[in-house]
Amino acid sequence: MHSPRITNTKSVAPEPILDVALIGGGIMSATLGAILAKVQPDWSMAMFERLDVIAAESSHPWNNAGTGHAGLCELNYMPDPTDSAKAEQIAEWFHLSRQFWTALVTQGDLPEPAAFVHSAPHMDVVFGDRDVRYLRQRFQTLRSVPLFSAMQYSEDPAVIAEWAPLLMEGRDRGEPIAATRYAAGTDVDFGALTESLTRVMVEVGAQVHLSHEVTGLCRDAEGIWTITGRNRKAKQRFTVRARFVFVGAGGYALKLLQKARIPEVRGYAVFPFGAQFLRTDNPEVVARHEAKIYSQAALGAPPMSVPHLDKRIVDGQESLLFGPYATFSTRLLKHGQLSDLFTTLRLGNIVVLLAVGLQNIGLVRYLIGQLLSTRTRKFAQLQRFYPNARPADWHLIHAGQRAQLVKPDPRTIGVLTFGTELVTGAEGTIAGLLGASPGASTAPAIMTGLLQRCFPTHHQEWEPTLHEMMPGLTTPVGTEQQRVDDTYALTAQHLALS
């Protein structure tokens, strides 16, 4: 099991005023801290994490599927098979991630890439005439886009069996089936990556305070934020001051932004989803599956619940993961409290939340069905992908909690969103990240966007360093096929990817 080794650097002192305070010890805070360590190493920074280790919530390798989201296999990013705009955007962002990690590896800031990233072809598989037509149309749309031109497509069971043997063994060959495959996909250990990025900021003097839970945010007349909280281990209160605050606290982000009283989150709410996965470590099974395979979500299921059978590599151990199976809890973090959801309720968002519930009756039915689902029914879903799967090889694990964002909407009162949203306020002195996937995979793109919005006077002087690390900021990778090919080749070489 992944076990981050970042420890407390020193006790919190009330002065001097920090340049940057990072709330939450996950991939987002670590990415922002690492970027700032490269562009402004003289700034004072501190990270505050409520647990006694970093990357123990959504960034933990077993609390997510580890997919390097690049729009290659996620059908929920392209519900209309003729519209590839969102998939292209996410692919562009993931190229920035690859470039950023490559820059840190070549500069000696990150460890051997095998510690956090591995090659894993990204595939789709669909069953039945309707979904086969959908996937065929999607492939036809994407094949002319430089970012996706290397994608393969087949409706031939023999070819699909070569790509993913476990999919086809024991399957009725009369059933319509289709698959796509992109060989240059990745599996990412975001927990290990978070730890390594945190070390980048620690190397330039940043502090990491574990077991420090932030409970209050208040901005004074001079524009300085006062951050209050408690040391959960020492049972003591603490107070620090900072010029800029980033709230990367996962499910607790909205609650903290509400405490900061910024109008940008007025009316916002969150709806929590949990997940379980089936996992096997049987080496005979694991050795025969070398891909991350996604399919269509069940009717009424949220887009984040698309079923997938994934190769995972965590701490050098190979496993397979299948799921997710949705769960529900009023906790907003895996290690949170049952009262979490209720602490985010305000007069301005209750109606918005209720409206979303009424508009998503199918989702409610889906969640109830998932909660009532027996292990036998869950295993039958795995056998839809892997017909010869044996129950004795698999065990259930609990993944992380996701706080899906609910936003006010002038037409429908409220809308449930499935994505990641960066919120900034108080004249750019505070920012927070709300929502879920594809956040971790696109963290460098999101954080460079944050720098542009919150530090406009500094951004111009930072641009040369940022663009040297991430050339895609200057010229998007997907504009030309040669640029796509060259970027894949260069980043693959330095990240030891096939």
N, C-alpha and C positions, 0 to 999 in steps of 0.2 A: 504494500500500500504506500502510495506517495506520502512522504512526511517532510514538509518544508522545514528548513533548519534556520531560518532567520529568527534571531532572538532580539529582545529589547536592547537598545544601544545605550540608553541612559534615562534617568528620571525626567519627567516633564518639568520644565521651569517656566515661570510666568513671563519672563522676558529673555531675550529681546523679541520684538515682533517678527514672526515668520513671514517670509515672502510668499510661501505656498504651504497650505495644509491640505493633505490628502486624507479623506475620510473613507476607510475601507481598504482592506489589504488584498484586493483582487487584481485581475488582469488589467482593468481600466486604470486604476490608480498607479499601478506599476508601470504601465506603458507611458502615461503622462509624466511620471517621475523620471523615467529613463530618457525621454525626449528632452525634458528640461535640463537634465544633467549634461546633455550634449550641447545644447544651445546656450545655456546660461548656468554654467557650473558654479558660479559664485553666489547664486541665490540660496537662501536658507530654506530647507524643506523638511517636513516631518509627515510621517504616515501614522494614522491612528486606526488600529484594528481591534475590534471588540473581543475576538477569540485569542487564544494563546499561540496560534500559528497563523501564518498568512495562507491565502488561497485555500481556505477550508470550506468555503461556501460554493458558489456557482463555478468558480475557477478550478476547483478540485477535479482531478482527472476522472474520478468516478461519479461526479455530480453532473457531468455533461458527456456527450458522445464523442468529443474530440474531433469532430469534422472541421477541417479547414474550409469553411464555407466560401465557395467561389462561384455559386450559381450553377455548378456543373450537374448536380444531381437533385437539387431541392425543387421539386415540382411546385411547391407552394409559392415560390418566387415567380412563377410563370403560369398562373391559372389559365390565361389565354395563350394557347400555343403559338399564336402569331405575334405576340408582343413580348419582345425579349429585353425591354428597357431596364427592368429591375434586375434581372439576372446579369446583364452587362455591367450595371453599376457595381453590384456586389463583386463581380469578377475583377473589376478595376481596383476596388478597394483591397481585395486580397492580394493583388500583385504588389500594392504598396506595403502590405505586411511582409511579404516575402523579401522585398527590397530592404525594409527596415531591419529585419532579422539578419539578412546577409551583411549589411553594413556593420552591425554590432559584432557579428562573428568575425569578420575580417579585421576589425579593430581590436579584437581580443576581449571584448566586453561580455560576450556570451560564451558558454562552454561549448564543447563538441555538440554539433546540431542533433546528433542521435539522442541527446538527453531530452529533447523536447519535440522533435518533428521527424516523421517517417513518411515514406511513399506509401500510398494506398489508393489504387484506382477508384474513381467515383463512378458509380453505376446507378441506373434506374432499371427497375423491372416492373412491368404491368401485365395484368391478366384480363382476358375478355376483349371482345371486339371493340367496345367503346373506348377503353383505355389504350388499346393498341393504336387506334386511329389518332387519339390525342398525342401519344408519344411520337408517332411517325410525323405528325405535323410539327411538333416541337423540334424534332431533329431537323426537319426541312428548313425551319426558320433559323436555327442556330448554325447550321453548317456553313452559311455564308458570312458569319460573323467571325472576324479574326480570333477573338478570344476563345471561340468554341470550335474552330474549324477542324481540330484534331479528334473531335468526338466520333465514335463509331456507333453504328446502329445495326441491329439484326433482329429478325423474326425467326431465325433458324435455330431450333433447339440444340443442334450440335455445336454451333458457334457459341451460343450462350453457355453451354456446358463447359466449353474451353475457358471462358471468362470466369465462371463461377460454378464449379462442379457441384457444390452442395445444393444449388438451386434446382438442378434438373434430375438428380438421382431420386428415383421413386415417384416421379411426377407423371401424370397422365399426359402423354404426348399429343393427345387430340385437343387439348385446351389452347386457345390462342394466347400467345405470349410474345412480348417484345422487350428489348433491352437496349440501353445505350451504355457506352463505356468511355471514360476519359482517363487515360493512363497516368496523367500527371497530377492526380489528386493527392491529398495529404491527410494524415492523421496527426493531431497535435495534442501534446500533453500540456494543457494550459496551466496546470498547477506548477510543473517544473519551470515553464517559461516565466510565470509570474515571479517565482523565487529568483530566477536569474536576472530579470529586469529590475527587481527590487535591489539586488546587489549593485547594479549599475549606479543607482542613485545614492546608495550608501557609500560607494567609493568616492563620491565627491562631497561627502559630509552630511548627507541627509540622515535623519533619525527615524527609527522605526519603534513605535510604542505598541506593544501587544497587550492584550487584556484591557485596552482602553476604549470604553464605549462612549461615543459622543451622544449627548442627550439634548444639547441646546446650541443654537446659533443666533447671534444678535449683532447687528451692525451699528456702530456708533456714528456720531455726527461727523467724524473725520474720515469715515469710510472704512474703518478697520473692523474686522470681524472678531468677536469674542466667542471662543469655542469652549463650552463647558461639558463636563462628563464625569465618569467615574472609572477609577482603576478597579476592575472586577476582582483582581487578585489581591491587591493591598487593601481593598475596601475603603478607598479614599477618593475624594473629589479632586478634579484637576481643572485648571483654566489656562488656556493659551490664547494668544492673539495672532491674527494673520491678515495680510493684505489681500490674499486670494484664497478661496476655498473651493476644492473640488469634492463633490459628494459622489463617490463611487461605491456606495454601500449596498448595491443590489436591491433587494426588496425593501430595505429601510430608506432608500434614497428619497422617496416621496415624503415620508414622514419628516425627514430632516429638512427638506426644502420647504415644507409647510411651516416648520418651526422658524425658518429664516424669514418667513412672511414676505416672500417675493410674489408679486401678482401673477407672474408667468405660469404658476401651477394652480391658480384659482380654478376650481371646478374639476381638477384632475383627480382620478381615483385609480386604484389598482385592484386587479382580480387575481388571486393566487392559484397557480397550478403546481402540483407536484408530479413526480414521475417515478415509476419503477422500471427496471430493465431485467431481462433474463441474461445471465452471464455464464459462459463456460470457459474453463481453463484447461480442458482436456487437450493435450498436445496433438493427439491424432486428428481431432476435429479442427482445431485452430490452424494447423499446418495446411489444411486444404481450402482455406478461404482467405483471399488476399485483397479484399475490396471493402468499400463502404457502399452498401446497396440500399437505395431509397425507393419508395413506391408511393402510391396515392393514399391520402388520408381517408379514413372511414367517413361515411356520411355523417355530418354533424360535428365531426372532430375539429378541434382548432388546428390551424396550419402547423403549429409546433409539434403536433402529434403524429406526423407522417411516420409510418413504420419503416424501420431500417435495420439491416443486419450488418454490423460493423466489425472490422478488424481493429483491435486496440493494442497499443504497445505502451505500457506504463511501467516505469522503473525496470525496463529491459524484459518484462514478462509479456508474452503475447496472449491475448484473450479474444473472445468474440462476445459481442453485446447485441441483444435484440430488444426492441421496444420502440417508443416508450409506451407504458401503460399509465394512463392518467390517474392521479390521486388528487384529493382535495383536503386542504387544511387551512385554517385561518392564520396559520403562521406565514410570515412573509420571508423568512429565512429557514433553512433546514434546522439550524440551531436557534430558532427564534422562540417566541411565546405565542400561545393560543390567542392572546388578546391583540396581536399585531395588527390584524386587518381593521379592528374597531378603532385603533388609535389614529388611523388615517381618515376616518369619517368626519366630514364637516357638513354644515348646512348647505354649502354650495356644491357638494359632489354626491350627496345621497341620491337625489333624483336622477342624476346622470348614471350612477351605478345601477339603479333599479331599471331605468330605461334599457340599458344594455342587456340586463337579464331577461326582460320581456321580449327583446328583439332576437335573442339567441336561445330560443326554446330547444332547438336541435342540439346545441352545445350542452344545455342542462341535461337533456336526455342522455347524451353521450357520456357525460361525467357520471351520472347515476349508474349507467350500464357498466362503466369501467370499475366503479367502486363495488358493484355487486358481482363482478366477474370472478369466477373461481380460477384456481391455478390450471385446471384442465382446459378451460376456455382460453386462458392466456397462452397456454402451450399450443393450442390449436392455431393461434395466429402465427406463432413461430413456424409451425409446420406448413403454413401457406407459403413461406419462403423456403424452408428447409424440410421437405417431406419426411426425410429419414431421421430427423432429430430424435434423440432418446431423452426422456425426462430425467434420467439419472445423471446426465452430463451437465444439467443446467440448474442454477439457483437464482432466486430473486435478490436483487439489490435495490436499495432506495437511492435515487438520484437527488439532485437539488430542487429547491423551490424556485419558481419563476413568478415574478409579480408583473403580470401583463397590464399594460397601460390602458386606462379608460379615459377618453378625452371628451370634453363637451363638443357638441356638434349642432349647428343652427337648424339643420333639417330633421335630425333624428334624436335630438336632446343629448345622446351620448353614443360613442362608438368605441368598440373594443379593437385595439390595434395590436398587430403582431409584428413588432420590429423594435428598433432602438431609437430613442429620441434624446438628443442633447438639449438641455434647457439651460439658458444663461439668464442672469438677472443682476439687479443692483449695479447697473453701469458696468457690467462685465467683471465684477469682483467675486462672483460665485457662479458655479456651473454644476450641473448634476446630470447623471445618465439614468434614464428610465426605460423600462422595457427589457426585451431579451434578445434572442437570436436575430441577426448574426453578429451581435456585439463583439464577442471575444475575437473572432476571426478578422474583424475590420477595425480593431482598436487603434492602430496607427493612423488610419484615415480619419476616424472620429476625433482623435486627440489633436491632430494637426488642424482640423477644422475649429476645434476649441481655441487653439492658440490664435488663430486669425480673428476670431470673434471677440476674445477676451483680452488680448494683448496687441491691439492694432499698432501701437507706437513702437513696440519691440519687434513685431513680426517682420518688418522689412530687413532689419539687421540679422534676423534668424534665418531668413530665406535661403542664403547660400548653403548653410549647413544642412537645413532640411532637404533641399533639393539635391544635394550631393548624396545624402543617405537614401532618399526616395526620388529617383529621377522621374518617376511617374507623376509627381506633382507638377513638373514643368510641361511634359508632354505625355498625355495619357497613353498607357501601353496599348490599348485596344484599337488605336487609330490605324495601325498598319500591321499586316501579317508578319513582316520581318521583325518589327519591334516586339511583337508577342513572342516569337520564336527565340529571339536573342535574350529577352528577359527571362523566359523559362530556363534557357540553357545556363545563363550566368548564375541565377539564384539556385538552380539545382546543383550546380557544381559546388558552390560554397556551403549549401545546406545539406550536402551529401544525399541528394534525392535522385532517384533514377528517372 
